[in-house]
């Protein structure tokens, strides 16, 4: 998996253009790290309330990592910080750093559009656009490629490839012009994931992606998550302990805004290192 630079540089002269191209090439040529996300002393406040405390995490590339913990422990806050959604709120204050493939996404020179292009987000409830299935898939692609023209055949290929990746093509290939909101909740959630893929993200953030689904739909989305494994780095928040065990390779337990434990999923559930972790996974609180 190669990582495109998050930094967009501007050139005001021939020398500036040369430096821009040279710098971009240096970034592109950097050896790939095993880490997709690296945080250092990340703290976050909602007004005067501190929600995250000195978060230091290494999220490995090409793996599924789950975030577990009781409600209000900071899981979703952390997830939204990685996508810079929290900064839309003027009362949020953040310090520390979040590096994605070696680049600080909060650095002044990093453009938000580049962050959102490389880091896709899936929410608790499916949020398809009130347009056709086809237009849902093409929305992000068109948004990020406004200056390029694509033929109808090119767009058809993009739609098919994205829907095949989420195991939805065979179900919807004959009704691409139908409203996406007519799909079942399971199909809508798969569509929301498919909508991210033409933009070619490297990281997929999933905030309780199965909370609105029935057991059958949950199983289908979990199967999809495993299908996407290795192609993308997946960081998933879940309250479902069984889901964390089934659908992740590494697991992070958070409590009161702090990381208590981070290890392989099987190890964390079978031999947790901390009493707080054992108490939580055994149902003593939360």
Rosetta silent file (secondary structure, phi, psi, omega in degrees, C-alpha in Angstrom):
SEQUENCE: XXXXXXXXXXXXXXXXXXXXXXXXXXXXXXXXXXXXXXXXXXXXXXXXXXXXXXXXXXXXXXXXXXXXXXXXXXXXXXXXXXXXXXXXXXXXXXXXXXXXXXXXXXXXXXXXXXXXXXXXXXXXXXXXXXXXXXXXXXXXXXXXXXXXXXXXXXXXXXXXXXXXXXXXXXXXXXXXXXXXXXXXXXXXXXXXXXXXXXXXXXXXXXXXXXXXXXXXXXXXXXXXXXXXXXXXXXXXXXXXXXXXXXXXXXXXXXXXXXXXXXXXXXXXXXXXXXXXXXXXXXXXXX
SCORE:     score description
SCORE:     0.000 S_00000001
   1 L     0.000  122.607  179.659    0.000    0.000    0.000 S_00000001
   2 L   -96.694  150.955 -177.571    1.544    3.310   -1.029 S_00000001
   3 L  -114.323  119.489  176.209    0.853    6.578    0.742 S_00000001
   4 L   -77.673  149.795 -178.069    0.237    9.765   -1.212 S_00000001
   5 L   -67.252  140.374  174.981    1.397   12.966    0.470 S_00000001
   6 L   -80.700  -17.740 -173.267   -1.137   14.824    2.558 S_00000001
   7 E   -86.148  131.381  174.638    0.728   18.071    1.966 S_00000001
   8 L  -111.773  113.846 -177.323   -0.286   20.323   -0.907 S_00000001
   9 L   -99.074  151.020 -179.777    2.430   22.880   -1.701 S_00000001
  10 L  -114.826  145.573 -179.085    2.022   26.051   -3.727 S_00000001
  11 L  -122.217  129.952  179.434    4.558   27.570   -6.121 S_00000001
  12 L  -106.838    2.330 -178.027    4.742   31.280   -7.001 S_00000001
  13 L  -156.743  175.033  176.632    7.742   31.056   -9.331 S_00000001
  14 H   -61.840  -44.151  177.332    9.792   28.691  -11.474 S_00000001
  15 H   -61.458  -40.693  179.205   12.100   28.094   -8.497 S_00000001
  16 H   -63.384  -39.409  178.982    9.065   27.563   -6.313 S_00000001
  17 H   -63.989  -42.364  179.229    7.656   25.057   -8.801 S_00000001
  18 H   -61.690  -45.059 -179.363   10.938   23.166   -8.861 S_00000001
  19 H   -64.544  -39.192  179.827   11.049   23.053   -5.052 S_00000001
  20 H   -60.986  -48.940 -178.769    7.409   21.963   -4.898 S_00000001
  21 H   -63.829  -40.169 -178.705    7.979   19.082   -7.308 S_00000001
  22 H   -66.252  -43.232  179.964   11.194   18.080   -5.580 S_00000001
  23 H   -65.376  -43.985  179.230    9.598   18.141   -2.117 S_00000001
  24 H   -60.906  -39.669  179.886    6.557   16.186   -3.286 S_00000001
  25 H   -66.236  -38.351  177.830    8.829   13.579   -4.872 S_00000001
  26 H   -62.431  -42.092  178.608   10.820   13.252   -1.646 S_00000001
  27 H   -62.280  -44.932 -177.710    7.599   12.665    0.275 S_00000001
  28 H   -64.032  -32.427 -175.438    6.435   10.111   -2.300 S_00000001
  29 H   -85.084   -6.147  179.637    9.774    8.300   -2.177 S_00000001
  30 L   -59.675  139.512  178.097    9.818    7.937    1.607 S_00000001
  31 L   -62.523  141.766 -179.815    9.826    4.268    2.654 S_00000001
  32 L   -67.322  135.514  175.617    6.422    3.065    3.812 S_00000001
  33 L   -86.812  157.717  173.351    6.070    2.764    7.547 S_00000001
  34 L   -73.376  -14.880 -176.494    4.329   -0.139    9.207 S_00000001
  35 E   -96.654  132.905  172.958    2.227    2.467   10.993 S_00000001
  36 E   -89.302  -42.256 -177.692   -0.819    4.069    9.440 S_00000001
  37 E  -130.555  132.742  177.665   -1.658    6.287   12.421 S_00000001
  38 E  -135.352  121.629  178.595    0.675    7.489   15.171 S_00000001
  39 E  -113.366  144.978 -179.730   -0.478    9.838   17.924 S_00000001
  40 E  -129.021  117.347  175.545    1.727   11.659   20.399 S_00000001
  41 E    45.374   49.886 -178.690    0.385   13.180   23.630 S_00000001
  42 E   -80.259  122.765  176.266   -2.999   13.902   22.060 S_00000001
  43 E  -124.919  145.681  179.320   -5.299   15.919   24.308 S_00000001
  44 E  -143.166  138.142  177.910   -8.739   17.284   23.474 S_00000001
  45 E  -122.810  137.926  164.706  -11.139   19.590   25.303 S_00000001
  46 E   -99.766   98.849 -173.360  -14.798   20.385   24.681 S_00000001
  47 L    64.782 -119.846  179.144  -14.787   23.839   26.221 S_00000001
  48 L   -95.209   -4.789 -178.854  -13.433   23.269   29.732 S_00000001
  49 E   -88.945  122.501  178.801  -14.158   19.513   29.711 S_00000001
  50 E   -88.992  121.004 -175.831  -11.162   17.364   28.822 S_00000001
  51 E   -99.933  -28.143  178.800  -12.241   14.337   26.777 S_00000001
  52 E  -127.539  138.747 -176.952   -8.842   12.868   25.778 S_00000001
  53 E  -124.381  110.132  171.248   -5.731   12.630   27.945 S_00000001
  54 E    44.192   58.645 -179.382   -2.243   12.102   26.463 S_00000001
  55 E   -79.615  117.881  175.694   -3.265    9.555   23.849 S_00000001
  56 E  -121.128  107.292 -175.374   -0.201    7.737   22.480 S_00000001
  57 E  -136.023  145.923  171.833   -1.203    5.102   19.945 S_00000001
  58 E  -120.683  114.384  179.340    0.335    3.226   17.038 S_00000001
  59 E  -103.670  118.523 -174.234   -2.223    1.862   14.553 S_00000001
  60 E   -73.819  146.459  179.458   -0.665   -0.642   12.169 S_00000001
  61 L   -68.926  138.891  172.915   -1.122   -0.378    8.423 S_00000001
  62 L    72.533   20.364  179.927   -3.454   -2.838    6.701 S_00000001
  63 L  -124.750  163.725  175.890   -5.031   -4.183    9.888 S_00000001
  64 E  -101.200  119.651  179.504   -8.429   -3.964   11.585 S_00000001
  65 E  -118.714  128.996  177.998   -8.220   -2.289   14.974 S_00000001
  66 E  -103.331  149.547  175.522  -11.234   -1.955   17.261 S_00000001
  67 E  -113.057  120.397  179.720  -11.783    0.663   19.948 S_00000001
  68 E  -123.330  163.727  179.206  -13.801   -0.517   22.953 S_00000001
  69 L   149.572  163.605 -178.580  -14.824    1.016   26.247 S_00000001
  70 L   -66.044  163.317  178.324  -17.895    2.337   28.085 S_00000001
  71 L   -56.999  138.531  177.630  -19.979    5.203   26.697 S_00000001
  72 L    82.617    9.737 -177.109  -18.285    8.576   27.060 S_00000001
  73 L   -86.390   -6.633  176.401  -14.758    7.162   27.322 S_00000001
  74 L   109.290    4.593 -176.842  -13.482    9.045   24.252 S_00000001
  75 H   -61.006  -55.991 -177.962  -13.650    6.388   21.517 S_00000001
  76 H   -67.566  -34.192  176.514  -15.700    8.384   19.003 S_00000001
  77 H   -59.811  -44.489  178.405  -13.918   11.600   19.963 S_00000001
  78 H   -63.271  -45.131 -178.856  -10.607    9.989   19.072 S_00000001
  79 H   -58.096  -45.761 -177.363  -11.981    8.619   15.810 S_00000001
  80 H   -70.391  -24.092  175.534  -13.329   12.039   14.788 S_00000001
  81 H   -69.499  -33.883  179.752  -10.020   13.667   15.662 S_00000001
  82 H   -69.074  -25.077  177.671   -8.263   11.428   13.131 S_00000001
  83 L  -101.060    2.790  179.825  -10.629   12.740   10.437 S_00000001
  84 L    59.068   30.783  175.533  -10.503   16.334   11.761 S_00000001
  85 L   -76.078  -34.810 -176.909  -14.278   16.431   12.137 S_00000001
  86 H   -59.637  -29.199 -174.558  -14.041   17.773   15.692 S_00000001
  87 H   -69.477   -9.782  175.101  -12.439   21.005   14.555 S_00000001
  88 H   -66.664  -20.470 -179.796  -15.749   22.096   13.022 S_00000001
  89 L   -91.809  120.795 -172.556  -16.820   22.884   16.595 S_00000001
  90 L   -71.996   -9.709  179.251  -15.359   26.217   17.683 S_00000001
  91 L   -97.573    6.682  177.831  -15.280   25.173   21.355 S_00000001
  92 E   -92.364  134.102  176.988  -12.977   22.206   20.704 S_00000001
  93 E  -126.339  134.938 -176.658   -9.283   22.596   21.517 S_00000001
  94 E  -129.640  137.579  164.608   -6.633   20.013   20.577 S_00000001
  95 E  -136.363  169.750 -168.319   -2.938   19.688   21.294 S_00000001
  96 E    95.111 -166.800 -176.872   -0.435   16.945   20.572 S_00000001
  97 E  -140.891  152.054  172.220   -0.112   15.377   17.127 S_00000001
  98 E  -127.018  113.794  177.101   -1.717   12.804   14.846 S_00000001
  99 E   -99.922  129.478  174.366    0.534   11.459   12.090 S_00000001
 100 E  -115.012  115.401 -174.305   -1.066    9.567    9.205 S_00000001
 101 L    50.058   43.441  172.726    1.544    7.684    7.160 S_00000001
 102 L    86.473    2.521 -178.189    4.224    9.927    8.645 S_00000001
 103 E  -121.983  129.146 -179.489    2.551   13.296    8.089 S_00000001
 104 E   -69.551  113.258 -174.625    1.021   15.445   10.829 S_00000001
 105 L   -73.957  -11.661  177.331   -2.567   15.997    9.673 S_00000001
 106 L   -99.525    4.536  178.063   -2.893   19.085   11.884 S_00000001
 107 L   -63.452  146.191 -175.709    0.188   20.795   10.421 S_00000001
 108 L   -58.060  -31.631 -175.720   -0.593   24.272    8.979 S_00000001
 109 L   -82.628   -6.090 -178.441    0.408   23.293    5.434 S_00000001
 110 E   -85.162  127.428  179.924   -1.940   20.290    5.296 S_00000001
 111 L   -87.272  135.910 -176.869   -5.179   20.929    3.435 S_00000001
 112 H   -58.872  -36.701 -178.604   -8.346   19.531    4.979 S_00000001
 113 H   -62.274  -33.398  178.166   -9.607   18.257    1.616 S_00000001
 114 H   -71.278  -36.800  177.039   -6.527   16.032    1.347 S_00000001
 115 H   -62.153  -47.742 -177.175   -7.116   14.645    4.844 S_00000001
 116 H   -67.585  -26.303  178.696  -10.739   13.811    4.025 S_00000001
 117 H   -70.757  -38.703 -175.373   -9.669   12.225    0.744 S_00000001
 118 H   -92.215  -14.792 -177.645   -7.271    9.807    2.408 S_00000001
 119 E  -126.170  100.053 -179.225   -9.258    9.168    5.588 S_00000001
 120 E   -86.381  154.640 -175.902  -12.844    8.025    4.973 S_00000001
 121 E  -130.069  131.977  175.410  -15.518    7.951    7.672 S_00000001
 122 E  -118.159  130.464 -172.565  -18.501    5.624    8.146 S_00000001
 123 L  -100.505  175.595 -175.778  -21.071    6.614   10.769 S_00000001
 124 L   -59.178  -51.344  178.514  -23.425    4.715   13.087 S_00000001
 125 L  -101.299  138.213  177.302  -26.477    5.100   10.902 S_00000001
 126 L   -55.925  139.029 -179.786  -26.183    4.840    7.118 S_00000001
 127 L  -129.352   58.005  178.470  -26.333    8.297    5.519 S_00000001
 128 L   -65.401  151.270  175.648  -26.782    7.777    1.767 S_00000001
 129 L   -70.926  149.784 -179.479  -27.504   10.847   -0.324 S_00000001
 130 L   -78.013   48.870  178.979  -31.140   11.183   -1.478 S_00000001
 131 L  -128.656 -169.051 -178.057  -30.078   10.438   -5.049 S_00000001
 132 E   -71.749  163.143  175.498  -29.573    7.305   -7.124 S_00000001
 133 H   -57.249  -44.263 -178.733  -27.266    4.462   -6.144 S_00000001
 134 H   -61.292  -46.177 -177.281  -25.028    5.386   -9.076 S_00000001
 135 H   -69.536  -29.837  174.343  -24.783    9.054   -8.105 S_00000001
 136 H   -60.520  -45.284 -179.256  -23.997    8.134   -4.514 S_00000001
 137 H   -64.323  -38.426 -174.277  -20.945    6.180   -5.681 S_00000001
 138 H   -84.824  -10.036 -172.504  -19.771    8.957   -7.994 S_00000001
 139 H   -57.952  -56.775 -178.126  -20.341   11.851   -5.579 S_00000001
 140 H   -64.994  -38.308  178.787  -16.955   11.865   -3.832 S_00000001
 141 H   -59.394  -45.692  179.439  -15.123   10.960   -7.028 S_00000001
 142 H   -67.228  -37.693 -179.094  -16.591   13.957   -8.848 S_00000001
 143 H   -62.333  -39.518 -176.545  -15.959   16.237   -5.876 S_00000001
 144 H   -92.505   -2.421 -179.079  -12.252   15.407   -5.769 S_00000001
 145 L  -132.442   44.833 -175.499  -11.740   15.311   -9.558 S_00000001
 146 L   -62.877  -29.459 -175.253  -13.559   18.437  -10.712 S_00000001
 147 L   -88.655   -3.614 -179.985  -10.871   19.384  -13.215 S_00000001
 148 L  -109.487  146.050  178.261  -10.813   15.998  -14.943 S_00000001
 149 L  -105.655  135.723  179.153  -13.325   14.659  -17.416 S_00000001
 150 L  -123.562  139.182  177.958  -14.445   11.053  -17.350 S_00000001
 151 L   -73.574  166.747  176.653  -16.473    9.261  -19.991 S_00000001
 152 H   -59.332  -39.623  179.197  -19.711    7.487  -19.197 S_00000001
 153 H   -64.833  -40.250  177.563  -17.895    4.170  -19.574 S_00000001
 154 H   -60.111  -45.233 -179.331  -15.202    5.312  -17.137 S_00000001
 155 H   -65.642  -38.158  177.259  -17.849    6.243  -14.591 S_00000001
 156 H   -60.903  -40.925  178.775  -19.646    2.944  -15.113 S_00000001
 157 H   -64.562  -40.280  179.179  -16.389    1.098  -14.357 S_00000001
 158 H   -62.162  -45.119 -179.697  -15.869    3.166  -11.195 S_00000001
 159 H   -62.909  -47.258 -178.354  -19.386    2.374   -9.986 S_00000001
 160 H   -63.347  -44.951 -177.799  -19.074   -1.338  -10.712 S_00000001
 161 H   -61.915  -43.458 -179.083  -15.663   -1.689   -9.090 S_00000001
 162 H   -64.736  -43.321 -179.318  -16.769    0.087   -5.902 S_00000001
 163 H   -69.389  -33.131  176.097  -19.950   -1.967   -5.590 S_00000001
 164 H   -65.989  -38.872 -178.476  -18.075   -5.204   -6.234 S_00000001
 165 H   -62.134  -31.787 -179.305  -15.629   -4.358   -3.450 S_00000001
 166 L   -99.925   15.156  175.076  -18.478   -4.102   -0.954 S_00000001
 167 L    60.722   38.120 -176.307  -20.210   -7.256   -2.257 S_00000001
 168 L  -119.505  -10.898 -172.250  -23.221   -5.272   -3.462 S_00000001
 169 H   -58.956  -48.532 -175.791  -22.889   -5.315   -7.259 S_00000001
 170 H   -62.746  -30.297 -178.772  -24.950   -8.429   -7.966 S_00000001
 171 H   -77.305  -31.705 -170.001  -27.823   -7.137   -5.838 S_00000001
 172 H  -119.146    0.368 -172.396  -28.090   -3.647   -7.330 S_00000001
 173 L   -60.571  -24.418 -179.089  -26.575   -3.779  -10.834 S_00000001
 174 L   -97.342    5.097 -179.722  -30.031   -3.692  -12.459 S_00000001
 175 L  -140.079   40.577 -177.370  -31.360   -0.824  -10.344 S_00000001
 176 L   -66.469  -20.807 -179.386  -28.538    1.716  -10.216 S_00000001
 177 L   -88.903   -4.039  178.845  -30.959    4.558  -11.034 S_00000001
 178 L   -76.955  155.071  179.787  -33.156    3.806   -8.015 S_00000001
 179 E   -63.038  136.012  179.938  -32.907    5.968   -4.910 S_00000001
 180 H   -63.624  -28.574 -178.861  -30.259    4.787   -2.484 S_00000001
 181 H   -71.085   -8.812  175.979  -32.672    5.374    0.386 S_00000001
 182 H   -81.506  -11.451 -179.797  -34.843    2.516   -0.954 S_00000001
 183 L   -72.652  160.772  173.244  -32.138    0.000   -0.011 S_00000001
 184 L   -67.396  163.855 -179.835  -32.217   -1.989    3.213 S_00000001
 185 H   -59.189  -41.501  177.198  -30.173   -0.603    6.131 S_00000001
 186 H   -58.958  -46.749 -179.027  -27.490   -3.248    5.539 S_00000001
 187 H   -67.409  -36.314  177.177  -27.286   -2.326    1.850 S_00000001
 188 H   -63.347  -41.787 -179.835  -27.255    1.388    2.678 S_00000001
 189 H   -66.482  -40.023  175.420  -24.301    0.930    5.036 S_00000001
 190 H   -62.649  -39.059  178.736  -22.417   -1.055    2.401 S_00000001
 191 H   -63.527  -40.315  179.533  -23.211    1.700   -0.104 S_00000001
 192 H   -63.519  -34.465  174.650  -21.827    4.340    2.270 S_00000001
 193 H   -69.811  -44.259 -179.991  -18.575    2.361    2.437 S_00000001
 194 H   -60.652  -33.934 -178.866  -18.561    1.930   -1.352 S_00000001
 195 H   -62.186  -26.396  179.940  -19.022    5.690   -1.761 S_00000001
 196 H   -78.913  -28.594 -165.303  -15.624    6.250   -0.138 S_00000001
 197 H   -68.684  -36.729  179.340  -13.648    3.814   -2.285 S_00000001
 198 L   -61.771  -21.406  178.305  -13.422    5.660   -5.666 S_00000001
 199 L   -76.750  -12.511  179.031  -11.583    8.462   -3.841 S_00000001
 200 L    63.750   57.384  175.038   -8.922    5.854   -2.941 S_00000001
 201 L   -71.484  161.864  175.242   -8.651    6.432    0.826 S_00000001
 202 L  -105.027  -25.030 -177.902   -5.963    4.678    2.806 S_00000001
 203 E  -124.422  134.580  174.095   -7.736    4.676    6.154 S_00000001
 204 E  -115.385  120.283  176.298  -11.380    3.796    6.884 S_00000001
 205 E   -99.917  129.667 -177.360  -12.804    5.009   10.184 S_00000001
 206 E  -127.114  115.932 -177.564  -15.980    3.235   11.301 S_00000001
 207 E  -101.832   98.295 -177.572  -18.016    4.579   14.205 S_00000001
 208 L    50.706   56.193 -171.364  -20.361    1.792   15.371 S_00000001
 209 L   -66.368  -13.612 -177.052  -21.023    0.741   11.753 S_00000001
 210 L  -113.958    6.208 -172.288  -23.425   -2.061   12.757 S_00000001
 211 L   -65.178  -25.696 -178.714  -25.357   -0.416   15.592 S_00000001
 212 L   -96.395    4.264 -173.063  -28.442    0.188   13.404 S_00000001
 213 L  -104.648  154.288  173.689  -28.419   -3.271   11.805 S_00000001
 214 L   -79.067  172.555 -177.127  -30.100   -6.547   12.689 S_00000001
 215 H   -54.771  -39.079  179.963  -27.943   -9.659   13.318 S_00000001
 216 H   -66.323  -43.616  178.573  -28.044  -10.685    9.653 S_00000001
 217 H   -66.003  -38.209  177.632  -27.021   -7.211    8.494 S_00000001
 218 H   -61.103  -45.259  179.325  -24.309   -7.064   11.157 S_00000001
 219 H   -61.084  -38.934 -178.869  -22.847  -10.375    9.949 S_00000001
 220 H   -67.043  -41.547  179.989  -22.860   -9.093    6.358 S_00000001
 221 H   -70.990  -36.984  176.299  -21.025   -5.868    7.249 S_00000001
 222 H   -62.838  -40.707  176.423  -18.503   -7.763    9.394 S_00000001
 223 H   -60.111  -41.578  178.928  -17.838  -10.066    6.443 S_00000001
 224 H   -63.076  -42.559  179.463  -17.271   -6.985    4.296 S_00000001
 225 H   -57.236  -41.730  178.037  -14.824   -5.533    6.828 S_00000001
 226 H   -68.275  -33.531  177.377  -12.748   -8.709    6.581 S_00000001
 227 H   -64.146  -34.643 -177.493  -12.912   -8.545    2.772 S_00000001
 228 H   -82.836  -10.405 -179.616  -11.474   -5.009    2.908 S_00000001
 229 E   -54.353  141.584  179.711   -8.702   -6.051    5.286 S_00000001
 230 L    78.740  -32.827  173.990   -5.158   -5.335    4.049 S_00000001
 231 L   -72.412  -29.922 -177.903   -6.449   -3.113    1.248 S_00000001
 232 E  -136.946  155.395  168.273   -7.241   -0.467    3.851 S_00000001
 233 E   -88.773  124.974 -175.165   -6.342    0.331    7.431 S_00000001
 234 E  -117.086  124.822  176.326   -9.595    0.054    9.389 S_00000001
 235 E  -118.336  118.342 -168.973  -10.178    1.651   12.787 S_00000001
 236 E  -126.623  127.378  171.388  -13.576    0.728   14.227 S_00000001
 237 E   -87.973  133.988  175.991  -15.445    1.851   17.336 S_00000001
 238 L  -148.574  143.966  171.536  -17.794   -0.778   18.773 S_00000001
 239 L   -93.962   -8.005 -173.731  -19.733   -1.340   22.003 S_00000001
 240 L   -90.894  107.043 -177.332  -20.234   -4.984   21.049 S_00000001
 241 H   -61.289  -39.935 -179.953  -17.591   -7.133   22.746 S_00000001
 242 H   -64.545  -37.853  178.677  -18.420  -10.143   20.573 S_00000001
 243 H   -65.925  -41.267  177.984  -18.035   -8.005   17.462 S_00000001
 244 H   -59.044  -40.517  179.711  -14.659   -6.707   18.618 S_00000001
 245 H   -69.128  -39.507 -176.916  -13.485  -10.305   19.066 S_00000001
 246 H   -75.899  -39.391 -161.987  -14.880  -11.447   15.712 S_00000001
 247 H  -114.337   16.919  176.553  -14.053   -8.492   13.513 S_00000001
 248 L  -140.786  155.928  178.948  -10.708   -7.050   14.622 S_00000001
 249 L   -99.312  -31.326  174.357   -7.099   -8.101   14.802 S_00000001
 250 E  -127.067  154.655 -176.190   -5.995   -5.573   17.404 S_00000001
 251 E  -138.075  139.659  177.620   -8.039   -3.991   20.163 S_00000001
 252 E  -118.574  126.420  175.836   -7.714   -0.787   22.190 S_00000001
 253 E  -103.884  125.469  179.324   -9.509   -0.404   25.513 S_00000001
 254 E  -115.684  148.721  179.158  -10.237    3.171   26.595 S_00000001
 255 E  -149.412  123.329  176.858  -11.557    4.438   29.919 S_00000001
 256 L    52.866   44.186  174.590  -12.314    8.024   30.956 S_00000001
 257 L    80.968    6.375 -178.130  -10.452    9.521   28.007 S_00000001
 258 E  -123.868  151.954  173.067   -7.318    7.439   28.442 S_00000001
 259 E   -84.409  120.261  179.694   -5.873    4.384   26.717 S_00000001
 260 E   -92.186  -41.163 -174.735   -5.684    1.577   29.248 S_00000001
 261 E  -155.300  144.030  177.572   -4.558   -1.267   27.017 S_00000001
 262 E  -144.575  117.384 -179.835   -3.701   -1.982   23.362 S_00000001
 263 E  -159.484 -178.735  172.772   -2.799   -5.449   22.128 S_00000001
 264 E   -56.232  143.225 -175.068   -3.790   -8.251   19.787 S_00000001
 265 H   -57.512  -48.336 -178.298   -7.530   -8.833   20.119 S_00000001
 266 H   -60.116  -41.664 -179.369   -7.222  -12.463   21.233 S_00000001
 267 H   -65.547  -43.060 -177.705   -4.610  -11.556   23.843 S_00000001
 268 H   -63.370  -39.010 -177.339   -6.637   -8.648   25.223 S_00000001
 269 H   -81.078  -27.724 -177.183   -9.766  -10.747   25.669 S_00000001
 270 H   -92.654  -43.996 -178.298   -8.059  -13.885   26.996 S_00000001
 271 L  -132.893   68.106  178.631   -5.210  -12.455   29.083 S_00000001
 272 L   -61.846  145.652 -176.652   -5.797   -8.728   29.690 S_00000001
 273 L   -86.362  -19.586 -174.150   -2.893   -6.998   31.408 S_00000001
 274 L  -120.644  144.521 -179.470   -4.968   -4.531   33.456 S_00000001
 275 H   -60.938  -38.509  179.621   -7.719   -5.085   36.003 S_00000001
 276 H   -60.705  -39.317  178.373   -9.848   -2.342   34.421 S_00000001
 277 H   -65.356  -47.300 -179.655   -9.766   -4.180   31.096 S_00000001
 278 H   -60.472  -43.202  179.995  -10.704   -7.503   32.686 S_00000001
 279 H   -61.858  -39.292 -177.505  -13.551   -5.884   34.624 S_00000001
 280 H   -71.030  -48.562 -175.571  -14.964   -4.307   31.485 S_00000001
 281 H   -72.132  -18.883  175.831  -14.816   -7.303   29.177 S_00000001
 282 L   -92.513    4.727  171.450  -16.274   -9.511   31.906 S_00000001
 283 L    81.583   20.767 -179.126  -19.249   -7.154   32.252 S_00000001
 284 L   -77.560  -18.300  173.267  -18.574   -5.769   35.740 S_00000001
 285 L  -159.097  171.792  176.551  -19.300   -2.239   34.484 S_00000001
 286 L    92.549    0.000    0.000  -20.044   -0.326   31.272 S_00000001
